[in-house]
Amino acid sequence: MAELQVAASTFPFLYSMSGLDALKHLHGLGYRKFEQMIFPPHTWPADMSGDDRRAYKSWLDGEGCEITSFCYPLIDNNPNAPDRLMRQYTLDRYFEAVDLSAELNCPYVVMIPGVYGGLIDPPKAWLDEWFVESAQAVVAHAKDTGVRILLENVPFTHRPSAEDMKELCGMIGDIGVNFDVCNSVYIQEDAAAAIRMLGDLVENVHLSDTPADVFKHDKLGTGIVDVKPSFEALQDIGYDKMTVLEIITDANLPGVDPDGDIIASHAILAEAGWAAL
């Protein structure tokens, strides 16, 4: 089986670089495959001119690089909000992300259920209904574009587990899973067992580390995530797609070193069996 390839996320550079500049920066570290974050002003399709889009494509094609996934994080959007206007706002942003993804030949857009865990949340059945309706609309928008929508397991949503992802895929139809190993471990799942249970639903993988008591996405080797069992599980299911190093630290903050975190994390992945940088 071919070595599993590794992409780098632009997450650390949301507030310090444009999306394209972040790609160029990560390329300087040795990466040719990337997960691009959708977030203003980093990369925000609604504000991108035709020249902006052509600049992305020209650079990617010229350097032989690829954006392998787009991810729109849960910051000021909610695909299962009680307010239909917020749901529609969120859908419109996902539609724009899909269109940009298609234009740049990126195969995946990652979609996340909305935030959950307030003092009095709506019934989970309502949240399911709203989210499934939203996800089906995004899937329909992506039809015939070459872009596939993936659901991500995230601890602070109403559907945080791998089993939740499988159930939602069955409810939505024609959708896959972006499996986040760190998120799975943080909620005390057996991530390797979760990967085997999901099987070929897994089409993209996120990796990072976290302590047990505070939810983070730190460099590997600093917390409770052991990547080796997940690598073995991915081998068992015949996984041959991308693994994304999703290290989340703000490059603007003093004393942080996202470049060093990414490189050190990749070295740990390479020791476990992933392709070296």
N, C-alpha and C positions, 0 to 999 in steps of 0.2 A: 504494500500500500504506500502511496506517495506521502511524503511528509506533509503535516498540516501546516498551512500557511498562516501567517500572522499579519494583521492590519493594526494600525495605530489610530486611536480616536483623537479628534481635535478638541475634546472636552476641556483640557487644561487651559485652552487659549480663547475661551468664549469672550473674555473681556479685555484681552491684550492684543489680539490679532484678528484681522479679517479671516474668513474661512480659507480663501486662497493663500494668503500669507502663511496660515497655519499648515496647509498642505506642503508648501514649499519648505517650511521649517522642519517638518517631520521627514521630508525627503532628504534634507541635509543630515538627518540622523541615520539614514540608510533605508527608509521605508518607501515602498512603491504602491502600497495598498492602504486605503484609509477608510475609516468611518467618519463621515462629516456630520457635525451637529447642526441642526436647524434651530437657530436662535438669533434674534436681532441684537446688535448689528452684525454679528459674526458671519452668519449666512442666513439671509432672510429673503426668500424668493419674491415676496411682494415688493421689495425695494430694489431688486436687481434689474438693471437695464439689460438690453440686448448685448451691449458691449461687455457688461460684467459676465454674462453667461458665456459669451464667446471666449472671454479671457480664461475662464475655467477650462473649457473644452480644449482650447489651443494649448494650454500648459500641460494638461493631462495627456493629450495625444503626443505632444512634443517630447515629453519625458518618459512615455511608455508607462504611465501610472494609471491607477484606477481608484475611483470611489466605489467601494464594494457594498456600502450601506449608508443610508441617511437615517438619523435618529432625531426625533422631535421630543425633547424631554418634557416632563410634567412640571412646568414652572408657572405659567399663567394661562393654561388651557385645561379643558376637561371634557373628554368625549362622552362621559356619562353624567354630566351636570344635570341637576333638576331643571335648570333654565334651558329651554330649547334654543334660545338665542346664543348661549355659550356653546352648546353642542354644535350649532351651525357655524359659529366662528371657528371652532376647532376643526370642523370638517373642511372648511375653506382653506385653512392653513395646511391640512394634510393633502388636499387636492393640489395645492401649489408645490408641496414637497414631491408628490408623485410626478408632476409634470417636469420639474427640474431633474428628478432622478432619471426619467425617460430621456430627457435631452442629453444627459451626460452619460448615458449607457450604464447606469447603476442599477443592479438587479433588485435591491431591497430597500423598503422603507419600514422602519420599526415603529410599531404603534403600542401605546401603553394605556391600560385602563386608568380611570381618574382616581384622584386622591380619596382616601378613605380613613376614618379613624377619629372623627370629631366627637363632640359630646352627644349628638343625636343625628346619626346618619340615616339616609333613606333606606328602606328595606332592600336587602341584597337582590331580591327578585326584580325590583324596579331598576336598580343599577345595571343588572344583567340586560334587561330589556333595552335600556337606553344605549348601553355600550354595544350590544350586538347590532342594533340598528345603525349606529355610527360606523362600526367596523365594516358592515356590509356595504354601506355607501362608499367607503374608501376603496374596498375591494372592487366594487363595480366601476369606480372611476379609473382604477388601475388596469381594468381589463383591456387586453390588446395593446398595452403600452410596453410590455416586456418587463414591467415592474411588479414584484410580488410583495404583499404586505405580511409582516411578521409580528406576532404578539410577544411581548416581553413580560416575564415574571418579575414583579417589583413589590417589595415588602409593604409599602404604604398604600397599596391599592386594595380594592375589595376582592381581588382575585390574585393572591400572591404566590400560589403554589404551582408546581409542575402539573399536578392533577387538574388544577383550575385551568391551566393553559390547554390541556387536552380537551376538557369539557367545552371551553369557549371555541376551540377550533371546530368541534362537532356542531356547535350551535351556529357559527358564522358560515362555515363552508369555504373551501378554496383558500386557505390561509395556513401559514406555517408558524414556527416558534423561533424567536431569538432567545436562546436559553442563557441566562446570566447565572454563572456558577456561584459568584459571590452572593448574589441575592438569595439563591437557594440555600447556601450554607448558613447565611445569617438567620433565616427562619427555621434553622435546625432540621432541614431536609438532608437526606443522603443524596448529594448532587449526582453521584455516579449512578445510583439506582434510578433517579429521576430521568437522567439522560437515556438509560436503557428503556424505561417505561415509555418515554416520548418517541423514541426510535426515529423514523425518517421524518417526523414532524419538525425535528431540529434542523434549521437551515442556516443559522448564524449563531455564534457563541461569543459571549462577553466574559472576560476574566479580569479580576482585580482581587484585592484582599480587604479584610475588615476585622476589627476587634469584635469580640462577642457582645460587648455591651453598648457600643455606639455604631450606628450604621455608617460605613464609609466605603470608599472605593480607592484604597491605598495601594502602594506598590506591593507586589507579591513578596512573600517571605516575612511579612510584618504582623500577620494576624492569624486567623483560624482557617484559612483556605489552603488545602493541600491539592495541588493541581494534578498529581499523578493518577489518583483514582478516576478523575474526570477524563484524562487522556485515554486511559484504558477503556472506559465506557464508550468514548467516541470511536475508538478503534473497533469495539465490539459491534456497534451499529453501522459500521462502514461509512462513517462521516468523512467527507472529503472537501468540505467547504471552509469558510473563513473563521478564524478565531480573532477577536478584536481585543486588544489591550485597552481597557476602558479605565484608565487611571484618572481620578477626578481630584484635581488640586488647582487652585487659581494661580496661574503664573504671575499675576500681579502682586501677590502677597510676599512680604519679605521672608527670607529664609527657606523658601520652597525650591525644589529642583525637579520639575516635572520631566525634563529630559533625562536626568539621571534615574528617576523612578521608572520611566519607560524602559530604558536600556537594561537596568538591573532586573526588571520583571521579565523582559524577553530572555535574558540569560537563564532564568529559572525555567521558563517554558522550554527552551532548547535542551536543557538537562533532562526534562521529562519526556522529550520526544518530538516536540514541535520543531519546525524549521528554524534554524539560527538566523540572526540578523545579518 
